Amino acid sequence: QLQTFPAHDKGVINPVGGTKGGRTAPLQCISVAEGHSKPVLCLDATNDLLFTGSKDRTCKVWNLATGQEISTLKGHPNNVVSVKYCSYSSLVFTVSTSYIKVWDIRDTPKCIKTLTSSGQVTSGDACTGTVSRTVSIAQGEHQINQIALNPTGTLLYAATGNSVRIWDL
């Protein structure tokens, strides 16, 4: 029987099969995180947190100890195609079209900066979600395909067009 939940319910990470300590094989699926309304496209994780980006235009933050969804980062213009977390700064970076949103998730999650593929930096949330599935990218901007952080979290790399833009954080 298929169980459906109202849209306001938080996602959950459910165990699969046996317990963590009772593994019979070296590689075994132990949990499934469910809560997005469309396919998950990207993820990042620490020992305590899981971050998932989706075609539903959100990034979800999950507590791996409790298995509960902590928050949903909303307002992306289209699919969230890349997500990275910096444990040094507690910042989350999400990518949608030609934008990188910088989120402070320490208290109430909020977008504190928006970066663009051309190098623009705007304080706060400079791009908002739309209903349209049409990807419109401003002139001079390019789709950002992936991002990466250096090990100390001081540099952000963004693959856009035929180049990589490097941000000093």
PASEBA-1860 file (N, C-alpha, C; in nm, 3 decimals):
! residues 169
1> QLQTFPAH> 0.084/-0.119/0.000/0.000/0.000/0.000/0.088/0.123/0.000 ~ 0.059/0.217/-0.091/0.134/0.341/-0.104/0.085/0.440/0.000 ~ 0.179/0.494/0.076/0.145/0.592/0.178/0.184/0.730/0.127 ~ 0.094/0.826/0.133/0.125/0.962/0.092/0.120/1.053/0.213 ~ 0.201/1.159/0.206/0.210/1.252/0.317/0.180/1.392/0.267 ~ 0.118/1.476/0.349/0.095/1.614/0.309/0.227/1.683/0.278 ~ 0.223/1.786/0.191/0.344/1.855/0.145/0.420/1.920/0.260 ~ 0.354/1.951/0.371/0.422/2.020/0.480/0.504/1.925/0.568
9> DKGVINPV> 0.486/1.794/0.551/0.563/1.699/0.631/0.709/1.703/0.590 ~ 0.797/1.683/0.686/0.941/1.678/0.660/0.978/1.540/0.607 ~ 1.090/1.536/0.533/1.141/1.410/0.484/1.204/1.330/0.597 ~ 1.235/1.204/0.567/1.290/1.116/0.670/1.388/1.017/0.605 ~ 1.487/0.975/0.681/1.581/0.873/0.636/1.542/0.743/0.704 ~ 1.499/0.646/0.625/1.451/0.519/0.679/1.557/0.411/0.664 ~ 1.572/0.326/0.766/1.667/0.214/0.755/1.616/0.111/0.655 ~ 1.710/0.042/0.592/1.677/-0.063/0.495/1.741/-0.191/0.544
17> GGTKGGRT> 1.666/-0.299/0.547/1.723/-0.429/0.584/1.765/-0.434/0.729 ~ 1.883/-0.492/0.752/1.934/-0.513/0.888/1.987/-0.385/0.951 ~ 2.042/-0.401/1.070/2.097/-0.288/1.142/2.240/-0.260/1.095 ~ 2.288/-0.141/1.126/2.424/-0.100/1.086/2.529/-0.199/1.134 ~ 2.519/-0.239/1.259/2.619/-0.327/1.316/2.608/-0.472/1.269 ~ 2.495/-0.507/1.211/2.473/-0.645/1.173/2.491/-0.672/1.025 ~ 2.579/-0.598/0.962/2.601/-0.614/0.818/2.657/-0.753/0.787 ~ 2.608/-0.808/0.676/2.658/-0.939/0.633/2.752/-0.924/0.515
25> APLQCISV> 2.749/-0.808/0.448/2.836/-0.784/0.333/2.906/-0.650/0.352 ~ 3.025/-0.634/0.290/3.098/-0.508/0.307/3.023/-0.388/0.247 ~ 2.952/-0.408/0.139/2.874/-0.301/0.077/2.727/-0.335/0.086 ~ 2.656/-0.260/0.167/2.515/-0.290/0.188/2.439/-0.160/0.208 ~ 2.328/-0.143/0.137/2.244/-0.026/0.155/2.179/-0.032/0.293 ~ 2.199/0.073/0.373/2.145/0.071/0.510/2.031/0.169/0.532 ~ 2.020/0.272/0.444/1.916/0.374/0.463/1.876/0.435/0.330 ~ 1.758/0.496/0.328/1.710/0.570/0.212/1.652/0.702/0.261
33> AEGHSKPV> 1.700/0.814/0.206/1.647/0.946/0.241/1.538/0.981/0.141 ~ 1.416/1.004/0.192/1.303/1.036/0.106/1.235/1.163/0.154 ~ 1.200/1.251/0.060/1.134/1.375/0.096/1.125/1.474/-0.018 ~ 1.209/1.457/-0.121/1.199/1.544/-0.238/1.079/1.502/-0.322 ~ 1.021/1.596/-0.394/0.906/1.565/-0.479/0.947/1.530/-0.623 ~ 1.075/1.553/-0.657/1.128/1.519/-0.790/1.267/1.459/-0.771 ~ 1.326/1.404/-0.880/1.454/1.334/-0.867/1.566/1.416/-0.801 ~ 1.647/1.347/-0.722/1.765/1.406/-0.659/1.879/1.402/-0.761
41> LCLDATND> 1.947/1.517/-0.779/2.051/1.530/-0.881/2.193/1.536/-0.823 ~ 2.205/1.576/-0.696/2.339/1.593/-0.639/2.333/1.581/-0.488 ~ 2.449/1.560/-0.426/2.453/1.550/-0.280/2.592/1.580/-0.228 ~ 2.597/1.609/-0.100/2.722/1.625/-0.026/2.692/1.574/0.115 ~ 2.796/1.535/0.187/2.773/1.480/0.321/2.894/1.502/0.411 ~ 2.865/1.510/0.540/2.967/1.506/0.644/2.935/1.382/0.728 ~ 3.001/1.366/0.841/2.966/1.254/0.929/2.828/1.274/0.992 ~ 2.783/1.401/1.003/2.658/1.432/1.072/2.545/1.480/0.983
49> LLFTGSKD> 2.579/1.537/0.866/2.479/1.601/0.781/2.482/1.547/0.639 ~ 2.364/1.545/0.576/2.350/1.510/0.435/2.280/1.626/0.366 ~ 2.327/1.663/0.247/2.269/1.772/0.168/2.230/1.714/0.033 ~ 2.104/1.734/-0.009/2.056/1.680/-0.135/1.994/1.790/-0.220 ~ 2.034/1.797/-0.346/1.978/1.894/-0.442/1.891/1.821/-0.541 ~ 1.782/1.885/-0.584/1.682/1.813/-0.661/1.623/1.894/-0.776 ~ 1.554/1.821/-0.865/1.476/1.884/-0.971/1.356/1.959/-0.915 ~ 1.324/1.938/-0.786/1.212/2.012/-0.727/1.255/2.154/-0.685
57> RTCKVWNL> 1.378/2.193/-0.725/1.431/2.328/-0.705/1.463/2.358/-0.559 ~ 1.491/2.254/-0.481/1.526/2.273/-0.341/1.653/2.196/-0.308 ~ 1.713/2.234/-0.196/1.821/2.157/-0.134/1.772/2.124/0.006 ~ 1.778/1.998/0.040/1.736/1.957/0.174/1.859/1.927/0.259 ~ 1.848/1.962/0.387/1.954/1.936/0.485/1.900/1.831/0.581 ~ 1.977/1.722/0.599/1.933/1.608/0.679/2.028/1.585/0.795 ~ 1.974/1.547/0.909/2.053/1.506/1.025/2.071/1.355/1.016 ~ 2.195/1.311/0.997/2.219/1.167/0.980/2.206/1.089/1.110
65> ATGQEIST> 2.222/1.155/1.223/2.209/1.085/1.353/2.063/1.053/1.383 ~ 1.973/1.148/1.355/1.831/1.127/1.385/1.752/1.075/1.265 ~ 1.808/1.091/1.144/1.736/1.051/1.024/1.628/1.150/0.983 ~ 1.633/1.271/1.038/1.528/1.370/1.010/1.578/1.479/0.917 ~ 1.486/1.530/0.837/1.515/1.648/0.756/1.519/1.769/0.850 ~ 1.625/1.847/0.840/1.639/1.965/0.925/1.574/2.087/0.860 ~ 1.603/2.107/0.730/1.547/2.224/0.662/1.549/2.204/0.511 ~ 1.473/2.290/0.444/1.468/2.293/0.298/1.509/2.432/0.251
73> LKGHPNNV> 1.611/2.437/0.166/1.659/2.563/0.111/1.587/2.585/-0.022 ~ 1.501/2.688/-0.025/1.411/2.710/-0.139/1.448/2.834/-0.219 ~ 1.376/2.854/-0.331/1.389/2.977/-0.410/1.489/2.968/-0.523 ~ 1.524/2.849/-0.567/1.615/2.835/-0.681/1.538/2.854/-0.811 ~ 1.602/2.914/-0.913/1.531/2.939/-1.039/1.499/2.813/-1.118 ~ 1.574/2.704/-1.093/1.548/2.578/-1.164/1.612/2.465/-1.083 ~ 1.644/2.353/-1.149/1.703/2.237/-1.082/1.826/2.276/-1.000 ~ 1.842/2.214/-0.883/1.964/2.230/-0.805/2.059/2.120/-0.853
81> VSVKYCSY> 2.167/2.160/-0.924/2.253/2.063/-0.992/2.383/2.035/-0.918 ~ 2.417/2.116/-0.819/2.538/2.091/-0.741/2.520/2.152/-0.603 ~ 2.572/2.083/-0.501/2.566/2.133/-0.363/2.695/2.097/-0.291 ~ 2.748/2.193/-0.215/2.868/2.169/-0.134/2.849/2.235/0.001 ~ 2.902/2.170/0.105/2.897/2.222/0.241/3.038/2.248/0.290 ~ 3.060/2.362/0.353/3.189/2.395/0.413/3.175/2.385/0.564 ~ 3.238/2.284/0.624/3.226/2.264/0.768/3.299/2.373/0.848 ~ 3.397/2.437/0.787/3.470/2.545/0.857/3.383/2.667/0.880
89> SSLVFTVS> 3.302/2.702/0.780/3.220/2.824/0.787/3.073/2.797/0.813 ~ 3.031/2.670/0.809/2.890/2.630/0.817/2.807/2.692/0.705 ~ 2.869/2.709/0.589/2.797/2.761/0.473/2.768/2.649/0.375 ~ 2.650/2.659/0.311/2.610/2.566/0.206/2.608/2.644/0.075 ~ 2.661/2.584/-0.031/2.662/2.645/-0.163/2.575/2.560/-0.254 ~ 2.473/2.621/-0.316/2.386/2.548/-0.408/2.391/2.613/-0.545 ~ 2.381/2.531/-0.649/2.388/2.580/-0.787/2.257/2.554/-0.859 ~ 2.206/2.659/-0.924/2.090/2.646/-1.012/2.108/2.744/-1.126
97> TSYIKVWD> 2.101/2.697/-1.247/2.128/2.774/-1.370/2.262/2.845/-1.359 ~ 2.264/2.978/-1.368/2.391/3.053/-1.365/2.419/3.114/-1.228 ~ 2.352/3.063/-1.125/2.365/3.120/-0.990/2.422/3.021/-0.890 ~ 2.502/3.073/-0.798/2.544/2.998/-0.679/2.486/3.073/-0.560 ~ 2.402/3.007/-0.485/2.347/3.067/-0.363/2.432/3.024/-0.245 ~ 2.463/3.118/-0.157/2.543/3.092/-0.038/2.449/3.100/0.082 ~ 2.436/2.989/0.154/2.341/2.978/0.264/2.412/2.967/0.398 ~ 2.365/3.043/0.496/2.409/3.028/0.635/2.302/2.943/0.702
105> IRDTPKCI> 2.340/2.824/0.748/2.239/2.731/0.804/2.251/2.718/0.955 ~ 2.329/2.807/1.020/2.352/2.790/1.164/2.227/2.806/1.249 ~ 2.146/2.905/1.224/2.021/2.921/1.300/1.905/2.896/1.205 ~ 1.838/3.002/1.165/1.735/2.990/1.062/1.806/3.000/0.928 ~ 1.797/2.897/0.843/1.870/2.902/0.715/1.829/3.023/0.631 ~ 1.929/3.094/0.578/1.899/3.207/0.491/2.008/3.221/0.386 ~ 1.968/3.268/0.268/2.062/3.294/0.160/2.129/3.428/0.191 ~ 2.261/3.427/0.209/2.332/3.549/0.247/2.404/3.617/0.131
113> KTLTSSGQ> 2.431/3.541/0.023/2.495/3.597/-0.096/2.451/3.518/-0.218 ~ 2.455/3.584/-0.333/2.431/3.517/-0.459/2.547/3.550/-0.552 ~ 2.609/3.446/-0.607/2.720/3.462/-0.702/2.669/3.424/-0.841 ~ 2.724/3.488/-0.944/2.683/3.452/-1.081/2.801/3.397/-1.158 ~ 2.772/3.331/-1.271/2.877/3.270/-1.352/2.974/3.374/-1.409 ~ 2.931/3.499/-1.422/3.018/3.603/-1.477/3.103/3.671/-1.371 ~ 3.082/3.636/-1.242/3.165/3.691/-1.137/3.097/3.794/-1.049 ~ 2.969/3.820/-1.071/2.897/3.918/-0.989/2.871/3.860/-0.849
121> VTSGDACT> 2.873/3.946/-0.749/2.840/3.908/-0.612/2.732/4.003/-0.562 ~ 2.623/3.946/-0.512/2.514/4.027/-0.460/2.485/3.981/-0.318 ~ 2.464/4.076/-0.228/2.424/4.040/-0.091/2.283/3.987/-0.093 ~ 2.258/3.884/-0.014/2.123/3.830/-0.002/2.085/3.744/-0.121 ~ 1.956/3.723/-0.136/1.900/3.635/-0.238/1.868/3.716/-0.362 ~ 1.953/3.706/-0.465/1.935/3.787/-0.585/1.862/3.714/-0.697 ~ 1.826/3.589/-0.674/1.749/3.516/-0.775/1.638/3.443/-0.703 ~ 1.525/3.434/-0.768/1.411/3.369/-0.703/1.357/3.258/-0.792
129> GTVSRTVS> 1.280/3.174/-0.732/1.220/3.064/-0.806/1.110/3.115/-0.898 ~ 1.091/3.042/-1.009/0.983/3.073/-1.101/0.901/2.946/-1.120 ~ 0.785/2.962/-1.178/0.700/2.846/-1.203/0.742/2.778/-1.333 ~ 0.795/2.855/-1.428/0.832/2.805/-1.560/0.946/2.704/-1.551 ~ 0.944/2.602/-1.636/1.055/2.507/-1.645/1.157/2.554/-1.749 ~ 1.128/2.663/-1.820/1.220/2.715/-1.921/1.341/2.776/-1.852 ~ 1.459/2.733/-1.893/1.581/2.788/-1.834/1.618/2.914/-1.911 ~ 1.611/3.028/-1.844/1.653/3.152/-1.907/1.776/3.204/-1.833
137> IAQGEHQI> 1.883/3.223/-1.908/2.008/3.269/-1.850/2.039/3.406/-1.909 ~ 2.069/3.501/-1.821/2.095/3.639/-1.864/2.214/3.644/-1.959 ~ 2.214/3.745/-2.047/2.324/3.761/-2.141/2.455/3.778/-2.066 ~ 2.560/3.712/-2.113/2.690/3.718/-2.048/2.707/3.615/-1.938 ~ 2.600/3.542/-1.905/2.606/3.437/-1.803/2.605/3.300/-1.871 ~ 2.651/3.199/-1.798/2.653/3.061/-1.849/2.600/2.969/-1.741 ~ 2.550/2.855/-1.783/2.509/2.750/-1.689/2.630/2.711/-1.605 ~ 2.612/2.702/-1.473/2.716/2.648/-1.386/2.685/2.500/-1.369
145> NQIALNPT> 2.783/2.415/-1.402/2.759/2.271/-1.403/2.800/2.202/-1.274 ~ 2.904/2.253/-1.209/2.948/2.190/-1.085/3.032/2.289/-1.007 ~ 3.037/2.268/-0.874/3.123/2.347/-0.788/3.205/2.254/-0.699 ~ 3.317/2.307/-0.649/3.402/2.232/-0.556/3.465/2.333/-0.460 ~ 3.496/2.285/-0.340/3.567/2.365/-0.240/3.706/2.306/-0.220 ~ 3.805/2.392/-0.189/3.935/2.338/-0.151/3.923/2.282/-0.009 ~ 4.018/2.200/0.035/4.004/2.133/0.166/3.984/2.226/0.285 ~ 4.038/2.347/0.281/4.023/2.438/0.395/3.902/2.530/0.383
153> GTLLYAAT> 3.828/2.520/0.272/3.706/2.600/0.256/3.732/2.746/0.228 ~ 3.849/2.779/0.175/3.880/2.919/0.146/3.861/2.955/-0.001 ~ 3.853/2.854/-0.087/3.833/2.877/-0.231/3.715/2.794/-0.281 ~ 3.636/2.857/-0.369/3.523/2.790/-0.434/3.551/2.788/-0.583 ~ 3.540/2.672/-0.646/3.562/2.656/-0.789/3.428/2.633/-0.856 ~ 3.403/2.702/-0.968/3.277/2.687/-1.040/3.304/2.657/-1.187 ~ 3.256/2.542/-1.235/3.269/2.505/-1.376/3.155/2.570/-1.453 ~ 3.189/2.664/-1.540/3.088/2.739/-1.615/3.139/2.770/-1.754
161> GNSVRIWD> 3.056/2.743/-1.855/3.101/2.763/-1.993/3.224/2.677/-2.019 ~ 3.326/2.737/-2.081/3.449/2.662/-2.108/3.561/2.702/-2.013 ~ 3.524/2.745/-1.893/3.623/2.789/-1.796/3.583/2.749/-1.654 ~ 3.674/2.773/-1.560/3.647/2.751/-1.419/3.672/2.884/-1.347 ~ 3.571/2.934/-1.281/3.586/3.059/-1.205/3.625/3.019/-1.063 ~ 3.720/3.092/-1.005/3.770/3.062/-0.870/3.737/3.180/-0.781 ~ 3.664/3.151/-0.673/3.620/3.254/-0.577/3.701/3.243/-0.449 ~ 3.750/3.357/-0.399/3.818/3.364/-0.270/3.709/3.391/-0.167
169> L> 3.687/3.294/-0.080/3.580/3.308/0.018/3.627/3.381/0.141
END
